[in-house]
Amino acid sequence: MVREWMSQGLNWDVISLENSVLLQNSCWPLLIDSTNQVNKWVKQMEAKVQIYVLSQKKLNFINYVKKAMKNGFSVLIEVRL
């Protein structure tokens, strides 16, 4: 599985691998991605299906989250500090 993830653009570092395992084995994963590598990988992996990429500053943020949950779409929340 790890080789497949790498062929899809995942970096070979401990944090990326840990985040990927969490993502594959959790319904509601919370990932900390300081290098932005898993973020790119998730976007690529979810490109085949509907994914909402949101920031907490997005207008109508909650409405997008509710719509995604109602329709079974993935949500990626990007937090910039």
C-alpha positions as CSV (number, residue, x, y, z in Angstrom):
1,M,0.0,0.0,0.0
2,V,2.8,2.4,0.9
3,R,4.4,2.0,-2.5
4,E,1.1,2.7,-4.2
5,W,0.8,5.9,-2.2
6,M,4.3,7.0,-3.2
7,S,3.6,6.3,-6.8
8,Q,0.6,8.7,-6.4
9,G,2.8,11.5,-5.1
10,L,3.1,10.9,-1.3
11,N,6.5,11.9,0.2
12,W,8.6,9.3,2.0
13,D,8.8,10.8,5.5
14,V,7.4,9.7,8.8
15,I,4.7,12.4,9.1
16,S,3.4,11.9,5.6
17,L,3.2,8.1,6.2
18,E,1.5,8.5,9.6
19,N,-1.1,11.0,8.1
20,S,-1.8,8.6,5.2
21,V,-2.4,5.7,7.6
22,L,-4.8,7.8,9.6
23,L,-6.6,8.9,6.5
24,Q,-7.1,5.4,5.2
25,N,-8.2,4.0,8.6
26,S,-10.4,6.7,10.0
27,C,-13.8,8.1,9.1
28,W,-13.0,11.6,10.3
29,P,-9.2,12.0,10.3
30,L,-7.5,15.1,11.6
31,L,-4.1,15.5,9.9
32,I,-1.4,18.0,10.8
33,D,0.5,18.7,7.6
34,S,3.2,21.3,8.1
35,T,5.0,20.5,4.9
36,N,1.8,20.6,2.7
37,Q,2.7,17.2,1.2
38,V,-0.3,15.1,2.4
39,N,-2.6,18.0,1.5
40,K,-1.5,17.7,-2.2
41,W,-1.7,14.0,-2.0
42,V,-5.3,14.1,-0.6
43,K,-6.4,16.5,-3.3
44,Q,-4.9,14.1,-6.0
45,M,-6.5,11.0,-4.4
46,E,-9.9,12.7,-4.1
47,A,-9.9,14.3,-7.6
48,K,-12.0,11.4,-8.9
49,V,-14.8,12.3,-6.5
50,Q,-16.3,15.5,-5.1
51,I,-14.1,17.2,-2.5
52,Y,-14.6,20.6,-1.0
53,V,-11.3,22.4,-0.1
54,L,-12.2,25.1,2.4
55,S,-10.5,27.5,4.7
56,Q,-12.1,28.6,8.0
57,K,-12.3,32.1,6.5
58,K,-14.4,31.1,3.6
59,L,-17.8,32.8,3.3
60,N,-20.6,30.3,4.2
61,F,-18.0,27.8,5.6
62,I,-20.6,25.9,7.7
63,N,-23.0,25.7,4.7
64,Y,-20.4,24.0,2.6
65,V,-19.6,21.5,5.4
66,K,-23.3,20.7,5.8
67,K,-23.7,20.3,2.1
68,A,-20.7,18.0,1.9
69,M,-21.9,15.9,4.8
70,K,-25.4,15.6,3.3
71,N,-24.1,14.5,0.0
72,G,-21.3,12.3,1.2
73,F,-18.5,14.5,-0.2
74,S,-15.0,14.8,1.4
75,V,-14.0,18.1,3.0
76,L,-10.4,19.3,3.3
77,I,-10.1,22.2,5.7
78,E,-6.9,24.2,5.2
79,V,-5.8,26.2,8.2
80,R,-3.1,28.8,7.7
81,L,-1.4,30.2,10.8
